């Protein structure tokens, strides 16, 4: 009886074992026919797993080569730490030693990370309960955990992996961590700066030595990515101020011996400041040299500005693209005069070939339908390439608000030099929004507003919204649905269904109620890319359930109303959520078509955003409303209301304006009923939140509000307008735009109801 044994342990020695077997002379084992195959040493692995990996079966001829192959296959399963083949006559015995399995994975001493998140990461690499234990994977996990701590500037973190044997060949795996302190930036130096103060250059960086908001921004924690971004800001700062040959020589990051602090030193060479002496054009400009010259933003006599050079090259390329030349090459070649510190530029252009778009492909829209994106395109397939239309198409898709990213890539068609394909790549974002608002006053106490909106229902591009007001005294239910492409030409259709009830405040002592159910439909017709005109018609039944303290003005106001609306909007803002420049205008006209309640109601709103710098913005919001009765007085229940968010902050919501006597009152008691005229002017100075860097989603603002509501026969005068001033905070949070405002009335009158603190999610101004 001959035996062949492999006594090596572990996967790392398996190759040696196979080599030794392969190196044995052919006469070590005479080939024979297998009468039986037995497996010994199995605990959890099924015998079928072993038999399936063997390159032979009972009745096959066995030899040394097949034995070597069998050992390699079994080791390749990763389930065994040792494999031996033993031959007893014509019976082959496969003796295996299973690897221990992982019974439990635990963490101790971890505060910076969520243990469940770490377990999931280990599960993804195969290190989890029930799987065979692999020391190499455990080492890899330990090193990765250390790297994650380093990424969070915790250089003193120590990770110890403990493997504890258990019953039935199982092990418990524990990662014990001593996190230590966060290594914070102690010092940042910019060495070599002469033209600008070092403090000015450090002020460009997102990284800093800490401040009162560092707990939120983590700006005093070192990050290689942040440092690279700061270096680019530093380079851009010099290159846009004439320093053509500026360079960053080196960057050193030194860690303290205690590993709880670090210093950053940036060595720079400024070079000389250069002035542009001349700009010339060379190459083919399609006979439109004068048009291209007007696109040049570089000016002779001004300091060199790399940003202006890049803008000019881009403007040339885009202008070529407007004529179908998608691959135009434009180079700005500098000619440097170091003696006089001057630089001249030659703009060389080669339009290449004119192309047309063969096909437009859409990628990344896992939820939105292709047609939702394609219908926004103004560049058509089988039409000449037009960069202006492509840019407009990209902006229209981006303005849908369904995607976090929208990109368009131009790809040549192989073998066809005059054709290109456009690849539109989008990244979907959640389009469901929850809006919540609240306010506190002596009358309403704490009241809530809530809304649920889905801007892209089932990926169709349609809007569905439900808004609720749970105030004890002013409740409403509004259901809205919009189809932005009711017709292929882009005419939108909106349906509104609402039910509103209004009750007097407790302090007024009344118990009457105004109930208003209604429906409305309106259509939006796009006249230009920025202008849309709206037409609508509605029907509502206003019922007044009489009771105590009913205002005299509400008498005979119930009935059926048929409001018809015509409106116009133009939105030229650079962003709907975080605007920095541009203008938004809205104009709306409402006509009452009921025979006994005919009226006209006009409302105009304009918002203007003026960028003072890249970080500071001055914003204005103005609103003017006028109502007039046609065959009588203007219906009181159609009045404007002022005060609170969206109006004059600091005053209770909807409490400004005329008041009406109460029916049956013997003391001359009055209540607010709004007015037929409305004037509001809001001014805001918007600044970045301290410590938030360039994050425009978190900003603070100071404001001044002026306005009031007037009766139909009252004259709008500034002498009785209310005014307030205050500060606020705006944040584009994960659940919607959030605005806090604290206002103090600076001009108020007796009887005004004050509400200094207000906040709302999903509002503007």
Legacy VTK file of the C-alpha trace (Angstrom):
# vtk DataFile Version 3.0
C-alpha trace
ASCII
DATASET POLYDATA
POINTS 765 float
0.000 0.000 0.000
1.399 3.347 -1.042
0.519 6.686 0.583
0.880 10.238 -0.614
0.543 12.933 2.041
0.553 16.666 1.968
1.332 17.990 5.432
1.376 21.707 4.568
-1.167 23.926 6.331
-3.022 26.934 4.985
-3.727 28.389 1.588
-0.381 30.125 1.462
1.356 26.716 1.276
-1.101 25.052 -1.053
0.946 25.893 -4.122
3.976 24.198 -2.557
1.919 21.121 -1.793
0.725 20.875 -5.369
4.271 21.421 -6.636
5.624 18.601 -4.475
2.946 16.238 -5.726
3.585 17.256 -9.279
7.330 16.730 -8.822
7.017 13.096 -7.680
8.197 10.603 -10.261
5.542 8.872 -12.307
6.210 5.524 -10.619
5.299 7.019 -7.156
1.726 5.933 -7.727
0.819 3.397 -10.329
-2.335 4.280 -12.198
-5.317 2.273 -11.040
-9.082 2.148 -11.356
-10.988 3.739 -8.468
-13.359 1.356 -6.735
-14.457 3.880 -4.075
-13.892 7.469 -2.890
-14.357 8.471 0.729
-14.180 11.897 2.391
-13.105 12.423 5.998
-12.955 15.523 8.214
-16.120 17.308 7.060
-18.093 19.258 9.658
-20.223 21.854 7.845
-19.293 21.444 4.197
-21.527 19.122 2.236
-19.826 16.015 0.760
-21.323 16.901 -2.595
-19.210 20.085 -2.648
-16.046 17.970 -2.392
-17.117 15.364 -4.934
-18.092 18.078 -7.424
-14.544 19.502 -7.271
-12.778 16.179 -7.930
-11.651 15.601 -11.523
-12.540 11.889 -11.344
-15.363 9.546 -10.384
-15.651 5.924 -9.219
-14.591 3.692 -12.084
-12.193 6.283 -13.542
-8.471 5.735 -13.897
-6.522 7.554 -11.149
-2.964 8.901 -11.600
-0.615 11.516 -10.090
-1.743 14.333 -12.384
-5.378 13.858 -11.391
-4.377 13.823 -7.720
-2.546 17.145 -8.092
-5.545 18.643 -9.901
-7.870 17.439 -7.140
-5.790 19.130 -4.427
-5.672 22.391 -6.376
-9.446 22.338 -6.893
-10.206 21.683 -3.227
-7.869 24.406 -2.023
-9.416 26.726 -4.600
-12.781 26.436 -2.829
-11.343 28.459 0.053
-13.092 26.171 2.535
-10.167 24.077 3.763
-6.924 24.800 5.566
-5.458 21.354 4.781
-6.112 18.697 2.147
-4.555 15.211 1.972
-5.079 12.261 -0.360
-4.598 8.748 1.037
-4.748 5.616 -1.116
-5.822 2.303 0.393
-5.591 -0.259 -2.384
-8.039 0.938 -5.001
-9.902 3.240 -2.565
-9.085 6.967 -2.433
-9.578 8.733 0.913
-9.825 12.538 0.787
-8.899 13.931 4.211
-9.723 17.600 4.729
-9.461 20.061 7.559
-12.105 22.761 7.334
-11.314 26.360 7.913
-12.971 27.790 11.008
-16.120 29.784 10.245
-16.897 33.237 11.579
-19.399 33.016 14.423
-19.574 36.737 15.202
-18.063 40.068 14.113
-18.022 42.821 16.713
-16.495 46.228 17.298
-15.440 47.924 20.493
-14.302 51.475 21.138
-15.880 52.853 17.950
-17.642 56.212 18.208
-16.815 57.851 14.890
-18.587 55.255 12.736
-21.817 53.288 12.888
-21.044 49.639 13.698
-23.846 48.395 11.428
-22.406 50.304 8.480
-19.000 48.729 9.142
-20.526 45.259 9.349
-22.179 45.769 5.996
-18.860 46.820 4.480
-17.196 43.655 5.827
-20.088 41.577 4.548
-19.473 42.928 1.064
-15.888 41.594 1.086
-16.906 38.201 2.505
-16.019 38.668 6.166
-19.295 37.950 7.961
-21.078 35.435 10.146
-21.248 31.934 8.700
-18.469 32.431 6.149
-15.062 30.746 6.377
-12.539 32.804 8.275
-9.757 34.250 6.112
-6.850 35.887 7.907
-5.990 37.859 4.776
-9.472 39.392 4.704
-9.249 40.247 8.405
-5.917 42.021 7.814
-7.402 43.850 4.867
-10.379 44.964 6.956
-8.078 46.214 9.714
-6.030 48.294 7.283
-9.162 49.707 5.650
-10.544 50.709 9.040
-7.299 52.517 9.836
-7.474 54.298 6.484
-11.000 55.496 7.207
-9.840 57.010 10.483
-6.966 58.715 8.695
-9.465 60.179 6.213
-11.177 61.772 9.208
-7.900 63.185 10.524
-7.704 60.674 13.388
-4.083 59.673 12.916
-3.665 58.354 16.454
-6.312 55.666 15.972
-5.130 52.139 16.751
-6.962 49.034 15.551
-6.379 45.592 17.061
-7.942 42.471 15.581
-8.649 39.641 17.996
-9.590 36.151 16.812
-11.092 33.996 19.571
-11.644 30.257 18.893
-15.072 28.908 19.783
-16.981 25.672 19.672
-17.436 23.555 16.551
-14.438 25.071 14.771
-15.781 28.626 14.890
-14.088 31.917 15.719
-15.284 35.233 17.088
-13.767 38.254 15.384
-13.419 41.541 17.264
-11.997 44.842 16.072
-10.918 46.861 19.089
-10.285 50.533 18.380
-8.598 53.245 20.412
-9.696 56.262 18.400
-7.663 58.990 20.042
-8.220 62.656 19.313
-8.872 64.282 15.985
-5.734 65.802 14.513
-6.690 69.415 13.964
-4.906 71.927 11.804
-2.747 74.125 14.048
-1.157 76.310 11.415
-1.345 77.104 7.685
1.533 78.983 6.078
1.897 80.361 2.574
5.606 80.966 2.078
6.782 83.210 -0.749
3.823 85.596 -0.941
4.810 89.205 -1.521
2.084 90.769 -3.659
-0.747 89.806 -1.285
-0.912 89.475 2.509
-0.644 85.911 3.718
-3.903 86.352 5.647
-5.706 87.206 2.395
-4.449 84.029 0.742
-5.401 81.888 3.732
-8.873 83.405 3.567
-9.353 81.729 0.171
-9.125 78.269 1.714
-11.883 76.040 2.984
-9.334 74.513 5.348
-8.529 76.681 8.360
-7.320 76.501 11.949
-10.834 76.348 13.355
-13.622 78.643 14.393
-16.839 78.679 16.342
-18.612 76.713 13.578
-15.896 74.122 12.991
-17.974 71.471 14.717
-20.320 71.709 11.739
-18.016 72.490 8.809
-15.066 70.267 9.934
-12.878 72.929 8.312
-10.038 72.319 10.794
-9.756 68.646 9.782
-7.162 67.910 7.135
-8.372 66.385 3.884
-6.213 65.828 0.839
-9.168 66.535 -1.442
-9.909 69.831 0.326
-6.248 70.829 0.220
-6.082 70.176 -3.531
-9.202 72.305 -4.012
-7.658 75.097 -1.919
-4.460 74.961 -3.961
-6.528 75.393 -7.125
-8.211 78.438 -5.560
-4.793 79.864 -4.732
-3.548 79.249 -8.264
-6.685 80.793 -9.785
-6.357 83.834 -7.516
-2.895 84.650 -8.882
-3.613 83.714 -12.512
-6.615 86.053 -12.616
-4.538 88.968 -11.324
-1.732 89.042 -13.847
0.695 86.482 -12.441
1.112 84.395 -15.558
4.093 82.374 -14.296
2.818 81.690 -10.797
3.561 78.210 -9.514
3.216 76.154 -6.345
6.629 74.704 -5.601
5.773 72.277 -2.809
3.297 71.423 -0.084
4.292 69.924 3.262
1.908 68.450 5.794
3.568 67.798 9.168
1.911 65.820 11.975
2.726 66.499 15.635
4.438 63.696 17.575
1.249 63.274 19.620
-0.691 62.879 16.322
-3.361 65.333 17.469
-2.267 68.328 15.421
-0.731 69.207 12.083
0.662 72.129 10.173
0.476 72.850 6.451
3.156 74.796 4.597
2.663 75.878 0.984
5.713 77.208 -0.863
4.952 79.391 -3.870
6.738 81.490 -6.484
4.669 84.451 -7.595
6.656 85.568 -10.608
6.130 88.937 -12.290
2.799 90.585 -12.981
2.029 90.762 -16.700
-0.137 93.178 -18.647
-1.874 92.265 -21.921
-0.290 94.224 -24.761
-2.345 92.997 -27.735
-4.799 90.358 -28.958
-4.764 89.113 -32.554
-6.826 86.580 -34.522
-5.383 83.987 -36.892
-7.005 81.165 -38.820
-10.414 80.632 -40.404
-13.351 82.514 -38.891
-16.063 81.752 -41.467
-15.946 85.323 -42.749
-17.270 86.553 -39.396
-14.097 88.074 -37.995
-15.868 91.113 -36.568
-18.426 88.964 -34.743
-15.644 86.912 -33.185
-13.702 90.025 -32.191
-16.698 91.208 -30.201
-16.474 87.993 -28.164
-12.940 88.786 -26.959
-12.995 89.796 -23.295
-9.236 90.320 -23.036
-8.374 94.007 -23.154
-5.009 95.520 -24.005
-3.575 97.451 -21.073
-5.270 95.285 -18.441
-3.621 92.676 -16.237
-3.441 89.137 -17.575
-6.455 87.111 -16.460
-6.491 83.361 -17.095
-10.244 83.279 -16.555
-10.821 85.829 -19.325
-8.599 83.796 -21.646
-10.610 80.656 -20.933
-13.901 82.537 -21.352
-12.810 83.912 -24.711
-11.746 80.488 -25.992
-15.048 79.018 -24.826
-17.035 81.824 -26.437
-15.229 81.209 -29.749
-15.853 77.467 -29.535
-19.527 77.974 -28.705
-19.965 80.437 -31.555
-18.432 77.975 -34.005
-20.800 75.359 -32.581
-23.793 77.575 -33.337
-22.960 77.112 -37.033
-22.563 73.346 -36.787
-18.791 73.133 -36.216
-18.801 70.846 -33.191
-15.063 70.143 -33.191
-13.630 73.600 -33.751
-10.154 74.049 -32.308
-9.307 77.383 -30.724
-5.930 77.983 -29.095
-4.824 81.062 -27.172
-1.072 81.253 -27.780
0.781 83.645 -25.432
3.866 85.590 -26.506
5.653 86.724 -23.355
7.828 89.837 -23.144
9.670 89.356 -19.833
11.643 92.576 -20.246
8.558 94.783 -20.185
6.333 92.333 -18.264
3.846 92.182 -21.121
2.054 89.349 -22.873
0.247 89.290 -26.189
-2.167 86.623 -27.351
-2.814 85.092 -30.730
-6.161 83.328 -31.013
-5.779 80.622 -33.649
-8.923 78.926 -34.877
-9.604 75.936 -37.093
-13.346 75.232 -37.467
-12.671 71.701 -38.772
-15.814 70.189 -40.294
-19.516 70.955 -40.072
-21.617 68.131 -38.644
-25.227 67.247 -37.923
-26.727 65.245 -35.085
-27.540 61.670 -36.054
-29.053 60.454 -32.789
-29.750 61.663 -29.241
-29.303 58.989 -26.562
-30.473 59.324 -22.954
-28.699 57.540 -20.081
-29.120 57.437 -16.313
-32.899 58.008 -16.236
-33.765 55.017 -14.088
-37.129 56.531 -13.158
-38.025 59.267 -15.607
-39.271 58.253 -19.015
-37.221 59.137 -22.075
-39.976 61.378 -23.432
-39.843 63.562 -20.299
-36.281 64.493 -21.265
-36.593 64.425 -25.044
-39.539 66.827 -25.157
-37.372 69.516 -23.543
-34.813 69.304 -26.362
-34.552 72.085 -28.902
-31.726 70.366 -30.778
-33.369 67.851 -33.096
-32.069 64.620 -34.575
-31.026 64.758 -38.253
-30.520 68.533 -37.916
-27.340 70.579 -38.058
-25.410 70.645 -34.796
-26.247 73.867 -32.913
-24.426 74.530 -29.639
-26.913 77.244 -28.626
-29.844 74.861 -28.961
-27.927 72.122 -27.165
-27.125 74.437 -24.266
-30.751 75.586 -24.131
-31.864 71.938 -24.151
-29.562 71.104 -21.260
-30.859 74.076 -19.262
-34.479 73.096 -19.911
-33.840 69.541 -18.710
-32.024 70.891 -15.647
-34.916 73.264 -14.840
-37.274 70.314 -14.603
-35.858 69.783 -11.116
-35.871 65.996 -11.487
-32.101 65.499 -11.696
-29.047 66.375 -9.610
-26.795 66.348 -12.668
-27.418 66.903 -16.363
-24.622 66.538 -18.894
-24.434 66.339 -22.681
-21.500 64.680 -24.424
-20.791 64.957 -28.152
-19.508 61.712 -29.683
-18.303 61.326 -33.294
-19.932 58.572 -35.350
-17.175 56.112 -36.415
-16.591 56.137 -40.147
-18.876 59.138 -40.733
-16.993 62.439 -40.336
-20.073 64.664 -40.722
-22.217 63.030 -38.034
-22.235 63.071 -34.234
-24.352 61.506 -31.521
-25.408 63.387 -28.389
-25.378 61.410 -25.142
-27.530 62.987 -22.436
-26.504 61.727 -18.997
-28.720 62.491 -16.008
-28.627 61.535 -12.332
-32.053 61.065 -10.801
-32.963 62.679 -7.504
-35.942 62.177 -5.185
-38.751 64.393 -6.456
-41.113 63.954 -3.532
-41.128 66.861 -1.110
-42.534 67.319 2.352
-43.156 70.952 3.307
-43.853 71.970 6.880
-44.502 75.398 8.329
-45.241 76.680 11.790
-45.887 79.884 13.637
-46.709 80.990 17.145
-49.025 83.790 18.170
-51.198 84.724 21.126
-54.298 83.916 19.065
-53.424 80.818 17.041
-50.848 79.523 19.524
-48.919 76.873 17.560
-50.250 76.237 14.058
-48.910 73.936 11.360
-48.874 73.807 7.586
-48.076 70.572 5.779
-47.761 69.567 2.178
-46.751 66.549 0.156
-45.687 67.068 -3.440
-44.483 64.651 -6.094
-43.049 66.527 -9.049
-42.449 63.488 -11.244
-45.280 61.035 -10.680
-44.315 57.568 -11.966
-41.559 59.154 -14.033
-44.121 60.888 -16.262
-43.077 64.456 -15.478
-46.527 65.228 -14.074
-47.010 67.036 -10.758
-49.239 65.900 -7.906
-49.526 67.894 -4.699
-51.533 67.797 -1.489
-51.438 70.736 0.920
-53.007 70.855 4.349
-53.377 73.668 6.857
-54.159 72.289 10.294
-54.657 75.621 12.007
-57.569 75.610 14.414
-58.996 78.736 12.816
-57.888 78.553 9.165
-57.995 75.091 7.653
-57.600 74.092 4.051
-57.230 71.053 1.847
-55.823 71.579 -1.663
-55.197 68.836 -4.224
-53.308 69.892 -7.366
-52.230 67.945 -10.423
-50.339 69.321 -13.430
-49.549 67.796 -16.799
-46.784 70.031 -18.245
-47.274 68.575 -21.719
-51.038 68.329 -22.063
-50.384 68.948 -25.754
-47.223 68.004 -27.692
-46.509 71.717 -28.149
-45.929 72.107 -24.403
-49.245 73.537 -23.214
-49.714 72.563 -19.563
-52.939 71.731 -17.764
-53.544 72.013 -14.036
-56.508 70.864 -11.962
-57.149 72.206 -8.439
-59.627 70.783 -5.963
-59.869 72.533 -2.601
-61.903 72.790 0.555
-61.294 75.677 2.954
-62.831 76.654 6.259
-62.258 79.829 8.273
-63.268 80.497 11.859
-62.736 83.590 14.044
-59.957 83.625 16.601
-60.804 82.673 20.159
-60.103 86.186 21.388
-62.812 87.509 19.057
-65.430 85.366 20.755
-67.208 84.279 17.571
-68.321 80.872 16.377
-69.253 81.528 12.732
-67.575 79.607 9.920
-66.812 80.278 6.231
-66.768 77.150 4.076
-65.344 77.290 0.528
-65.266 74.162 -1.654
-64.132 74.658 -5.235
-62.489 73.365 -8.396
-60.378 75.071 -11.040
-58.570 74.272 -14.269
-55.888 76.350 -15.935
-53.682 76.037 -18.973
-50.153 77.356 -19.463
-49.093 78.356 -22.969
-45.338 78.914 -23.553
-44.909 81.905 -25.873
-41.102 82.005 -25.615
-38.458 79.987 -23.812
-38.879 82.265 -20.769
-42.465 83.515 -21.044
-45.591 81.534 -20.216
-49.179 82.778 -20.263
-51.808 81.054 -18.110
-55.564 80.826 -18.681
-57.921 79.358 -16.105
-61.513 78.962 -15.021
-62.867 77.916 -11.634
-66.059 77.416 -9.697
-66.496 77.700 -5.950
-69.371 77.794 -3.524
-68.853 80.052 -0.510
-71.110 79.349 2.436
-71.188 81.381 5.649
-72.428 79.477 8.673
-73.623 82.390 10.781
-72.910 82.673 14.463
-71.693 85.098 17.079
-69.303 87.940 16.169
-69.893 87.716 12.392
-68.329 90.800 10.710
-70.735 93.162 9.043
-68.626 93.035 5.865
-69.393 89.326 5.436
-73.141 89.918 5.180
-74.545 88.791 1.790
-71.132 87.529 0.626
-72.013 83.869 0.313
-72.948 82.434 -3.065
-71.398 80.866 -6.155
-68.302 82.406 -7.761
-66.877 81.689 -11.222
-63.336 83.159 -11.295
-61.573 83.287 -14.677
-57.827 83.958 -14.636
-55.241 85.185 -17.112
-51.624 85.279 -15.953
-48.081 85.680 -17.212
-44.729 84.641 -15.777
-41.117 85.160 -16.802
-38.316 83.501 -14.848
-34.793 84.695 -15.570
-33.191 83.646 -12.282
-30.027 81.577 -12.328
-31.523 79.170 -9.792
-34.988 78.535 -8.414
-33.751 77.347 -4.997
-30.624 79.466 -4.415
-30.787 82.449 -6.789
-27.864 84.844 -6.977
-28.845 86.959 -9.960
-31.727 87.437 -12.373
-35.362 88.469 -12.254
-38.683 86.715 -11.722
-41.933 88.400 -12.772
-45.535 87.282 -12.332
-48.753 89.014 -13.352
-52.207 87.604 -12.709
-55.676 88.845 -13.543
-58.847 87.323 -12.066
-62.325 88.085 -13.348
-65.534 87.236 -11.471
-68.065 85.979 -14.019
-70.999 85.469 -11.661
-73.911 87.740 -12.553
-74.285 89.182 -9.053
-70.610 89.182 -8.036
-68.610 90.587 -10.897
-65.178 91.934 -10.146
-61.600 92.187 -11.415
-58.484 91.444 -9.336
-54.953 92.288 -10.496
-51.714 91.159 -8.899
-48.111 91.816 -10.003
-44.947 90.463 -8.353
-41.301 91.002 -9.235
-38.169 89.594 -7.635
-34.723 90.963 -8.489
-31.406 89.438 -7.386
-28.272 91.578 -7.700
-24.889 89.888 -7.051
-22.660 92.263 -5.115
-19.791 89.756 -5.080
-19.565 85.999 -5.601
-20.777 85.529 -2.019
-23.066 88.477 -1.271
-26.416 89.173 -2.889
-28.933 92.005 -2.649
-32.507 90.811 -3.231
-35.747 92.723 -3.719
-39.316 91.453 -3.758
-42.200 93.736 -4.670
-45.884 92.937 -4.880
-48.813 95.125 -5.845
-52.450 93.996 -5.861
-55.660 95.822 -6.748
-59.281 94.622 -6.693
-62.338 96.443 -8.013
-66.024 95.546 -8.045
-67.780 95.897 -11.417
-71.471 95.980 -10.454
-70.965 96.763 -6.797
-68.317 96.546 -4.121
-65.360 94.244 -4.425
-66.244 90.901 -2.745
-64.778 90.922 0.759
-64.028 87.209 0.595
-61.652 87.893 -2.338
-59.607 90.401 -0.360
-55.823 90.495 -0.082
-54.247 89.739 3.286
-50.944 90.988 4.653
-48.564 90.189 7.462
-46.249 87.265 8.148
-44.082 85.171 5.828
-44.275 86.326 2.217
-45.464 89.748 3.350
-44.371 91.953 6.257
-42.577 89.674 8.687
-42.910 90.351 12.385
-46.665 90.820 12.133
-49.111 87.982 12.635
-50.042 86.119 9.463
-52.838 87.843 7.527
-53.730 90.458 10.149
-52.860 93.719 8.389
-55.417 95.893 6.680
-59.002 97.075 7.179
-61.210 95.808 9.958
-64.989 95.387 10.069
-67.470 95.839 12.877
-69.094 92.762 14.346
-72.800 92.192 13.797
-74.690 92.838 17.004
-71.691 94.325 18.826
-72.583 97.033 21.334
-68.964 97.997 22.018
-67.802 98.736 18.460
-65.707 95.594 18.311
-63.889 95.015 14.991
-62.088 92.142 13.298
-59.623 91.943 10.389
-61.124 91.173 6.964
-58.288 92.079 4.549
-58.514 94.652 1.792
-58.916 95.203 -1.941
-55.435 96.707 -2.315
-52.083 95.281 -1.312
-48.542 96.644 -1.345
-45.420 94.807 -0.124
-41.726 95.555 -0.538
-39.062 93.227 0.864
-35.328 93.895 0.814
-32.754 91.277 1.799
-28.986 91.327 2.110
-27.864 87.708 1.731
-24.476 86.527 2.980
-22.759 83.164 3.484
-23.200 81.623 6.903
-20.001 82.070 8.974
-17.823 79.014 8.661
-19.868 77.472 5.835
-17.347 78.495 3.168
-18.831 78.645 -0.323
-21.817 76.482 0.560
-24.700 78.498 -0.909
-27.291 76.093 0.486
-26.708 77.575 3.968
-26.979 81.363 4.104
-28.008 84.106 6.470
-29.782 87.349 5.625
-30.848 90.672 7.054
-34.092 92.175 5.849
-36.400 95.166 5.901
-40.088 94.736 5.034
-42.615 97.466 4.249
-46.270 97.060 3.330
-49.940 97.134 4.181
-53.397 96.204 2.939
-56.039 98.839 2.079
-59.763 99.000 1.449
-61.251 99.467 -2.031
-61.856 103.190 -1.517
-58.734 103.845 0.539
-55.721 105.551 -0.920
-52.400 103.735 -0.770
-50.151 105.963 1.341
-46.828 105.402 3.011
-47.972 107.180 6.157
-49.842 104.148 7.474
-47.611 101.383 6.139
-46.143 98.868 8.554
-42.439 98.145 8.569
-40.169 95.592 10.208
-36.522 94.602 10.242
-34.774 91.440 11.277
-32.415 88.632 10.501
-32.933 85.124 9.191
-31.375 81.891 8.088
-32.037 79.940 4.907
-30.983 76.360 4.350
-31.713 74.008 1.457
-32.251 71.028 3.744
-32.850 67.408 2.681
-36.601 67.935 3.153
-36.837 71.267 1.347
-35.811 74.946 1.540
-36.004 76.051 5.163
-36.166 79.699 6.279
-36.136 81.092 9.797
-36.955 84.738 10.415
-36.878 86.867 13.543
-38.353 90.315 12.982
-38.986 93.367 15.098
-41.626 95.867 13.953
-40.041 99.268 13.442
-43.337 100.878 12.525
-46.556 99.610 14.040
-49.926 100.930 15.167
-52.307 100.247 18.028
-54.114 96.947 17.625
-51.447 95.306 15.447
-50.772 91.683 16.345
-47.074 90.854 16.548
-45.415 87.522 15.752
-41.647 87.958 15.911
-40.404 84.447 15.199
-41.586 82.518 12.140
-40.267 79.661 10.046
-41.378 77.705 7.041
-40.091 74.965 4.762
-40.565 75.460 1.046
-41.064 79.230 0.933
-39.361 82.247 -0.601
-39.031 85.675 1.042
LINES 1 766
765 0 1 2 3 4 5 6 7 8 9 10 11 12 13 14 15 16 17 18 19 20 21 22 23 24 25 26 27 28 29 30 31 32 33 34 35 36 37 38 39 40 41 42 43 44 45 46 47 48 49 50 51 52 53 54 55 56 57 58 59 60 61 62 63 64 65 66 67 68 69 70 71 72 73 74 75 76 77 78 79 80 81 82 83 84 85 86 87 88 89 90 91 92 93 94 95 96 97 98 99 100 101 102 103 104 105 106 107 108 109 110 111 112 113 114 115 116 117 118 119 120 121 122 123 124 125 126 127 128 129 130 131 132 133 134 135 136 137 138 139 140 141 142 143 144 145 146 147 148 149 150 151 152 153 154 155 156 157 158 159 160 161 162 163 164 165 166 167 168 169 170 171 172 173 174 175 176 177 178 179 180 181 182 183 184 185 186 187 188 189 190 191 192 193 194 195 196 197 198 199 200 201 202 203 204 205 206 207 208 209 210 211 212 213 214 215 216 217 218 219 220 221 222 223 224 225 226 227 228 229 230 231 232 233 234 235 236 237 238 239 240 241 242 243 244 245 246 247 248 249 250 251 252 253 254 255 256 257 258 259 260 261 262 263 264 265 266 267 268 269 270 271 272 273 274 275 276 277 278 279 280 281 282 283 284 285 286 287 288 289 290 291 292 293 294 295 296 297 298 299 300 301 302 303 304 305 306 307 308 309 310 311 312 313 314 315 316 317 318 319 320 321 322 323 324 325 326 327 328 329 330 331 332 333 334 335 336 337 338 339 340 341 342 343 344 345 346 347 348 349 350 351 352 353 354 355 356 357 358 359 360 361 362 363 364 365 366 367 368 369 370 371 372 373 374 375 376 377 378 379 380 381 382 383 384 385 386 387 388 389 390 391 392 393 394 395 396 397 398 399 400 401 402 403 404 405 406 407 408 409 410 411 412 413 414 415 416 417 418 419 420 421 422 423 424 425 426 427 428 429 430 431 432 433 434 435 436 437 438 439 440 441 442 443 444 445 446 447 448 449 450 451 452 453 454 455 456 457 458 459 460 461 462 463 464 465 466 467 468 469 470 471 472 473 474 475 476 477 478 479 480 481 482 483 484 485 486 487 488 489 490 491 492 493 494 495 496 497 498 499 500 501 502 503 504 505 506 507 508 509 510 511 512 513 514 515 516 517 518 519 520 521 522 523 524 525 526 527 528 529 530 531 532 533 534 535 536 537 538 539 540 541 542 543 544 545 546 547 548 549 550 551 552 553 554 555 556 557 558 559 560 561 562 563 564 565 566 567 568 569 570 571 572 573 574 575 576 577 578 579 580 581 582 583 584 585 586 587 588 589 590 591 592 593 594 595 596 597 598 599 600 601 602 603 604 605 606 607 608 609 610 611 612 613 614 615 616 617 618 619 620 621 622 623 624 625 626 627 628 629 630 631 632 633 634 635 636 637 638 639 640 641 642 643 644 645 646 647 648 649 650 651 652 653 654 655 656 657 658 659 660 661 662 663 664 665 666 667 668 669 670 671 672 673 674 675 676 677 678 679 680 681 682 683 684 685 686 687 688 689 690 691 692 693 694 695 696 697 698 699 700 701 702 703 704 705 706 707 708 709 710 711 712 713 714 715 716 717 718 719 720 721 722 723 724 725 726 727 728 729 730 731 732 733 734 735 736 737 738 739 740 741 742 743 744 745 746 747 748 749 750 751 752 753 754 755 756 757 758 759 760 761 762 763 764
